[in-house]
Amino acid sequence: MKQSVVVVGLSRQAQFFGLPLPYAMAAMALTIIPFFILKAIPWLLTGILWYGGARVVTAINPNAHQVFATTARLTPAALLRRKKARRYV
């Protein structure tokens, strides 16, 4: 059975500037947030580096963000934090 153009178009991953949306948001956040903190105009030029890095990661594995999110969600909390000693107050 052949899928219609509408179904294929609506089921594809959202993209922004040619990147999957999570990668585009990460590249923008790594550019804009330090710019607001440092107030240094030259920092905006690092956006080119972040965008290029995101393009490389997308070319290698476009679904890496889903793998990371699933791993973080399904890993037991005990493995993610140090064991705290009980304190009896």
Backbone as CSV, one residue per row, in Angstrom:
resi,resn,N_x,N_y,N_z,CA_x,CA_y,CA_z,C_x,C_y,C_z
1,MET,0.846,-1.173,0.000,0.000,0.000,0.000,0.898,1.244,0.000
2,LYS,0.582,2.147,-0.853,1.378,3.361,-0.995,0.854,4.427,-0.034
3,GLN,1.761,5.081,0.666,1.342,6.135,1.584,1.128,7.424,0.814
4,SER,0.173,8.198,1.275,-0.090,9.461,0.600,0.971,10.492,0.981
5,VAL,1.066,11.515,0.176,2.041,12.581,0.413,1.751,13.297,1.727
6,VAL,0.491,13.427,2.068,0.113,14.127,3.300,0.597,13.353,4.522
7,VAL,0.409,12.035,4.526,0.816,11.221,5.668,2.341,11.249,5.814
8,VAL,3.056,11.124,4.710,4.516,11.161,4.758,4.993,12.532,5.249
9,GLY,4.377,13.609,4.780,4.770,14.955,5.183,4.493,15.244,6.643
10,LEU,3.392,14.720,7.156,3.045,14.974,8.558,3.788,14.068,9.533
11,SER,4.349,12.971,9.063,5.024,12.049,9.969,6.541,12.246,9.999
12,ARG,7.058,13.152,9.210,8.509,13.361,9.240,8.896,14.261,10.408
13,GLN,10.160,14.201,10.757,10.659,14.949,11.910,10.706,16.447,11.600
14,ALA,10.334,17.258,12.585,10.368,18.713,12.418,11.809,19.176,12.289
15,GLN,12.042,20.138,11.381,13.385,20.644,11.171,13.391,22.164,11.226
16,PHE,14.537,22.706,11.618,14.736,24.145,11.696,16.149,24.421,11.213
17,PHE,16.319,25.239,10.204,17.613,25.503,9.578,18.291,24.229,9.090
18,GLY,17.509,23.253,8.650,18.060,22.011,8.113,18.490,21.014,9.168
19,LEU,18.260,21.311,10.440,18.612,20.398,11.531,17.344,19.886,12.190
20,PRO,17.367,18.663,12.757,16.238,18.246,13.587,16.058,19.244,14.730
21,LEU,14.846,19.463,15.127,14.520,20.509,16.091,15.337,20.451,17.387
22,PRO,15.551,19.278,18.011,16.361,19.270,19.239,17.795,19.762,19.027
23,TYR,18.390,19.408,17.889,19.752,19.861,17.604,19.785,21.367,17.343
24,ALA,18.806,21.874,16.628,18.757,23.314,16.355,18.582,24.097,17.651
25,MET,17.709,23.607,18.551,17.501,24.291,19.824,18.770,24.267,20.675
26,ALA,19.494,23.151,20.654,20.736,23.062,21.428,21.785,24.030,20.875
27,ALA,21.904,24.111,19.548,22.880,25.022,18.950,22.534,26.474,19.279
28,MET,21.246,26.811,19.235,20.841,28.180,19.568,21.071,28.479,21.048
29,ALA,20.766,27.508,21.912,20.951,27.727,23.352,22.430,27.907,23.693
30,LEU,23.304,27.125,23.045,24.734,27.243,23.314,25.312,28.545,22.772
31,THR,24.566,29.221,21.921,25.007,30.511,21.401,24.398,31.664,22.190
32,ILE,23.111,31.624,22.422,22.382,32.757,22.987,22.570,32.894,24.497
33,ILE,22.487,31.799,25.237,22.572,31.889,26.708,23.922,32.441,27.165
34,PRO,25.068,31.926,26.654,26.338,32.550,27.055,26.459,34.004,26.585
35,PHE,25.845,34.329,25.444,25.874,35.712,24.974,25.172,36.630,25.971
36,PHE,24.034,36.202,26.505,23.329,37.013,27.503,24.128,37.128,28.790
37,ILE,24.825,36.064,29.162,25.604,36.083,30.399,26.871,36.930,30.246
38,LEU,27.609,36.716,29.157,28.888,37.397,28.950,28.756,38.788,28.340
39,LYS,27.660,39.029,27.625,27.429,40.294,26.924,28.590,40.620,25.985
40,ALA,29.069,39.608,25.280,30.177,39.769,24.352,29.699,39.424,22.942
41,ILE,29.698,40.412,22.088,29.231,40.231,20.714,30.025,39.141,19.976
42,PRO,31.344,39.033,20.156,32.074,37.984,19.432,31.590,36.561,19.740
43,TRP,30.939,36.378,20.883,30.449,35.035,21.211,29.410,34.561,20.194
44,LEU,28.707,35.480,19.564,27.702,35.089,18.573,28.335,34.345,17.396
45,LEU,29.614,34.579,17.151,30.294,33.873,16.063,30.466,32.381,16.358
46,THR,30.379,31.986,17.627,30.489,30.563,17.949,29.261,29.795,17.483
47,GLY,28.200,30.514,17.150,27.009,29.853,16.616,27.311,29.056,15.365
48,ILE,28.257,29.538,14.566,28.671,28.815,13.359,29.298,27.474,13.739
49,LEU,30.103,27.468,14.802,30.730,26.225,15.256,29.696,25.244,15.798
50,TRP,28.757,25.754,16.607,27.714,24.882,17.165,26.842,24.305,16.057
51,TYR,26.499,25.139,15.065,25.682,24.664,13.945,26.439,23.590,13.159
52,GLY,27.718,23.828,12.886,28.523,22.837,12.171,28.638,21.526,12.932
53,GLY,28.827,21.627,14.240,28.890,20.420,15.065,27.578,19.654,15.054
54,ALA,26.481,20.382,15.104,25.169,19.727,15.060,24.938,19.059,13.714
55,ARG,25.423,19.682,12.619,25.297,19.059,11.298,26.091,17.756,11.228
56,VAL,27.289,17.747,11.829,28.111,16.534,11.832,27.425,15.428,12.628
57,VAL,26.907,15.766,13.813,26.218,14.775,14.643,24.983,14.248,13.926
58,THR,24.252,15.122,13.251,23.067,14.703,12.518,23.442,13.774,11.367
59,ALA,24.556,14.046,10.698,24.991,13.178,9.601,25.379,11.798,10.112
60,ILE,25.957,11.730,11.311,26.358,10.442,11.878,25.140,9.667,12.362
61,ASN,24.306,10.292,13.181,23.120,9.618,13.722,22.047,10.664,13.989
62,PRO,21.054,10.781,13.111,20.035,11.815,13.301,19.112,11.573,14.498
63,ASN,19.127,10.391,15.079,18.247,10.089,16.209,19.008,9.940,17.521
64,ALA,20.211,10.488,17.609,21.018,10.352,18.823,20.338,11.013,20.016
65,HIS,19.612,12.109,19.801,18.934,12.769,20.918,17.855,11.864,21.509
66,GLN,17.206,11.050,20.697,16.197,10.127,21.214,16.849,9.000,22.012
67,VAL,18.009,8.533,21.567,18.742,7.495,22.296,19.160,8.028,23.659
68,PHE,19.685,9.253,23.696,20.106,9.862,24.959,18.913,10.046,25.907
69,ALA,17.795,10.552,25.383,16.612,10.784,26.218,16.057,9.475,26.773
70,THR,16.013,8.440,25.953,15.504,7.152,26.411,16.427,6.544,27.457
71,THR,17.725,6.640,27.246,18.679,6.104,28.218,18.568,6.833,29.554
72,ALA,18.455,8.141,29.512,18.339,8.917,30.754,17.025,8.626,31.473
73,ARG,15.964,8.388,30.723,14.667,8.134,31.343,14.587,6.732,31.943
74,LEU,15.215,5.745,31.309,15.071,4.362,31.748,16.169,3.890,32.697
75,THR,17.224,4.667,32.875,18.283,4.292,33.799,17.808,4.507,35.225
76,PRO,17.955,3.520,36.083,17.508,3.697,37.470,18.211,4.872,38.141
77,ALA,17.499,5.559,38.969,18.035,6.753,39.628,19.234,6.419,40.514
78,ALA,19.296,5.227,41.058,20.400,4.857,41.935,21.724,4.831,41.185
79,LEU,21.698,4.567,39.902,22.930,4.528,39.129,23.385,5.923,38.714
80,LEU,22.486,6.890,38.744,22.804,8.228,38.291,23.350,9.140,39.382
81,ARG,23.219,8.760,40.630,23.700,9.628,41.711,24.515,8.828,42.710
82,ARG,25.315,9.549,43.438,26.131,8.889,44.451,25.249,8.424,45.597
83,LYS,25.702,7.387,46.211,24.962,6.862,47.349,25.211,7.756,48.561
84,LYS,24.157,8.211,49.179,24.283,9.081,50.347,24.187,8.226,51.612
85,ALA,24.992,8.605,52.569,24.956,7.906,53.849,23.715,8.374,54.605
86,ARG,23.119,7.448,55.318,21.945,7.826,56.122,22.373,8.659,57.308
87,ARG,21.613,9.680,57.554,21.906,10.536,58.687,20.730,10.464,59.652
88,TYR,21.058,10.066,60.858,20.018,9.987,61.878,20.103,11.232,62.745
89,VAL,19.091,12.049,62.646,19.115,13.308,63.370,18.284,13.212,64.605
